[in-house]
Amino acid sequence: MTWSSRLLMSATMLCANAPAAPALAQTDVEFFEKQIRPVLVENCVACHGPKKQEAGLRLDSAAGFQRGSDSGPILAAGKPDESLLIEAIRYTGDTKMPPRGKLPDQAIAALAEWVKRGAPWPADATGPATLHKPSPRELARSHWAFQPVREPAPPTVQNSSWPSSPIDVFVLAQLEQGGLKASPRADRRTLIRRVTFDLHGLPPTPAEVADFVADEAPEAFDRLVNRLLDSPRYGERWGRYWLDVARYADTRGYVRLKDNPNYPTAWTYRDYVIRAFNEDLPYDEFVVQQLAADQLDLGDDPRPLAALGFLTLGQRFINSQHDIIDDRIDVVTRGLLGLTASCARCHDHKFDPIPTKDYYSLHGVFASSLEPRVPPLLLRPGEEAKYEAYLKELRERSGKLNQFLLDQQRQLEESFRTRAAEYLLTAQREAVQANYLATMFLIDASKDLNPVATQRWGRLLERTRKTHDPVFAPWHALAHLPEDEFAQASAKLIEAWQSKSADGPPVNTVVVAALAARQPQSLADVAVAYAGLLVEAEAKWQKLRTGDPQASALEDPDWEALRQVSEGPESPLRAPLDDLEEFLFVDATLQNRLHDQQRLVDDWVASPGAAPHAPALQDAVVPVTPRVFLRGNSSNPGEAVPRQFLEVLSPVERRPFQRGSGRLELARAIADPQNPLTARVLVNRVWQHHFGTGLVRTPSDFGLRGEPPTHPDLLDFLAARFMSEGWSIKTLHRMILQSSTYQQSSEDRPEGMRLDPENRLLWRMNRQRLDWEALRDSLLQAAGSLDLTPGGPSVPLTTQPFSTRRTVYGLVDRQNLPGEFRTFDFAPPDVSSPQRHQTTVPQQALFFLNSPFLKEQARRLAQRSDLPPHVEAKARIATLYRLLYGREAEPVEVAAGLEYISAPQPESDSGTWFDSWEEYAQVLLLANEFWFVD
């Protein structure tokens, strides 16, 4: 029955004289605004709105719903089960809307309830009822990705014999709705090759193929999967997938001339990831360790500290701290949550419910997290003796670095105390901005004042002016007096403060007494008085601590308030070690000395035989209170915001982070089972690597502009099971690999290509091309030269003599990525990579024809000691086919091989026809069958 005829069968229509908005109950108005309007705008108005009305249907006004489509009405008011609109969105009729994917169950239920209520539509008091453009926050209420994860019941299917797991039921239900059938099961040779490449990134050996093909037991495939998951090769394959997400590289990218371009400790993060996959570390723990391992109780095993490389191994942007922080926000939000939060750096996100304030809340978390100058060691008890000589030299070099920093800190702080009056007066006169880079150009260079210290004084004055601080209330009052009347006017103010008759906030009595004693003639005299008080407050504190080491404050509260200015965490008289490089910025000589000292440590950490270190973070002593940078400009700070999680993923009562930087609280919020995104994003990534495409085809964008899932119920089913079964990725693998959906043949079928050419409904398995790592490793394995030594520092792969280690252990140079990597679509390490592009370019064929590395592997393949002798040409060809393709050679292929190697060739130095076998091996490596997997 056609859509038009079904429309004409609707028995009850909307009344043309629908009640006006004022007659609606307030509950109906709220229900429409919160539950209905966002669904219509996000899913319907693009095709049925003011610009386009497919089938004559317009769904942006009450009149449009009343009128229906060209074929008739679409609503039976009060009767959702008889309404063609509800039938369409439930996918139970001939027409299924929206066509790109079924709405979430919550949205379908809301629309059905709305029709049941009579489809009430609030009208605007000044005109007709039309849809306004809702904000991203309004749209998020109905967006599928922000709904709680639930485990849906598998649907009913007609072909109950095909499914072997709940996954298959969800897939088959949509196949049947689309008029398609699943493909037959792949043959056993194809299955072992497919699953071995999937889990190991390597082909199965001929013996493994033969054993599996001969094993007809029902549990043979399950045993195969378990064997592959238990192998260390599994972590090397799947760890590399995660390194794409983590934008892993062994180098920093663009750096300053004297900076070390390498990350000497990067490899420990790579090894941590591989170990985590091999040990099946629960994913929620994996997430927490990568964000906050330094704040966990690790016992005697410090190795998880290396997990912090997830944050620290990004680009360096020539040490632009705000860009580094932006990169860390991006890798966390896109990598773990599938949200493009970095788009909110300069303005509220245009599409997703992420305001700029939320971005800077996260910015404050990472601005409060610092990298130690000497990365922590990853040695377990008893391992120190192995590195005794190394550790001795490390202590000497790091000791010199620390002593240099302490000396510079002492000299700076001594200068800050001595010249406190100058700094205070300059900060007042120059109206110092919040960013010290701007400050450098505002301060009179002839005074030789440190711009960062002047900036801190400026911030102190700004803060105390806004809060009416008693210590600085006299300063702010006196600072505005005219110079020619200063002496007389200041005397009156001081007298009023002494008698407590002055209007305004309370003032510090110690400050007033000092001003009265000095009788200032200018603001400069006031600055000298303040400087003297701060030095005296510090002296009182040191004397008290000498007599009472447990003392926590000076007895007189007014003196204690002055001490807080002098000794407090944001004191302008302090140069914290964490920020010392910032203070040295203006002195090129000191900068160079610091870089030289740091380079000595970095080079030693990267030296041969060095002990492993972690690319770690640690919390700053004083967490940053972030401010919104107006239009993303750090020189133009706006209002302060707390360090806290994204509002769209938080409970109604969102609480700011309380512990240090907030990284641990952030990590736990991301790994919380109530977070609707974390499990969905990970499950989708795993599905993508098994099938070539994810259930969501925008794997790092689950926001309003991302693609909806092709199988939303299946995605939620997998996410719910993933969490309920301990966040185990290996268990997730088993669930997917044991399904009939995964084990389908990849052969094309005419009806499938006609109805679903992109295979979105999964009517067959996708044929996939090997990525660069699997291709290179397969070449080495075919040549019999693959080195399976695990772990350790990265090695160059593209220079001769060529390394034979697995590609995952190869050096990744962020700034100078080798051409071979780019040719075969290696993930660019500049940013988090959600998936690899696939290109077909001439350079790929030229690599197989001319690459010295490829020729070397072809030569080694032809010279393998386990090949039959040359004279047994047929047996030799058959063995090559089993090695490279995992199958027997067809007679016609054997004949072609014999003809090829028998053709006249120039004689080699030994006078044999061996060069023909080398070329023949290279020809076999060139075949699509070698670097595609069915």
Secondary structure, 3 states (H helix, E strand, C coil): CCHHHHHHCCCCCCCCCCCCHHHCCHHHHHHHHHHHHHHHHHHCCCCECCCCEHHHCCCCEHHHHHHCECCECCCCCCCHHHCHHHHHHCCCCCCCCCCCCCCCHHHHHHHHHHHHCCCCCCCCCCCCCECCCCCHHHHHCCCHHHCCCCCCCCCCCCCCCCCCCHHHHHHHHHHHHCCCCCCCECCHHHHHHHHHHHHHCCCCCHHHHHHHHHCCCCCHHHHHHHHHHHCHHHHHHHHHHHHHHCCCCCECCCCCCCCCCECCCHHHHHHHHHHHHHCCCCHHHHHHHHHHHHHCCCCCCCHHHHHHHHHHCCCCHHHCHHHHHHHHHHHHHHHHHCCCHHHHCCCCCCCCCCCHHHHHHHHHHHHCEECCCCCCECCCCCCHHHHHHHHHHHHHHHHHHHHHHHHHHHHHHHHHHHCHHHHHHHHHHHCCCCCHHHHCCCCCHHHCCCHHHHHHHHHHHHHHHHHCCCCCHHHHHHHCCCHHHHHHHHHHHHHHHHHCCCCCCCCCHHHHHHHHHHCCCCHHHHHHHHHHHHHHHHHHHHHHHHHCCCCCCCCCHHHHHHHHHHHCCCCCCCCCHHHHHHHHHHCHHHHHHHHHHHHHHHHHHCCCCCCCECCCCEECCCCCCCEEEHHHCCCCEEEECCCCCCHHHCCCCCCCCCCCCCHHHHHHHHCCCCCCCHHHHHHHHHHHHHHCCCCCCCCCCCCCCCCCCCCHHHHHHHHHHHHHCCCCHHHHHHHHHCCCCCCECCCCCHHHHHHCCCCCCCCCCCCEECCHHHHHHHHHHHCCCCECCCCCCCECCCCCCCCCECHHHECCCCCCCCHHHHHCCCCCCCCCCCCCCCCCCHHHHHHHHHCHHHHHHHHHHHCCCCCCCCCCHHHHHHHHHHHHHCCCCCHHHHHHHHHHHHCCCCCCCCCCCHHHHHHHHHHHHHCHHHHEEC
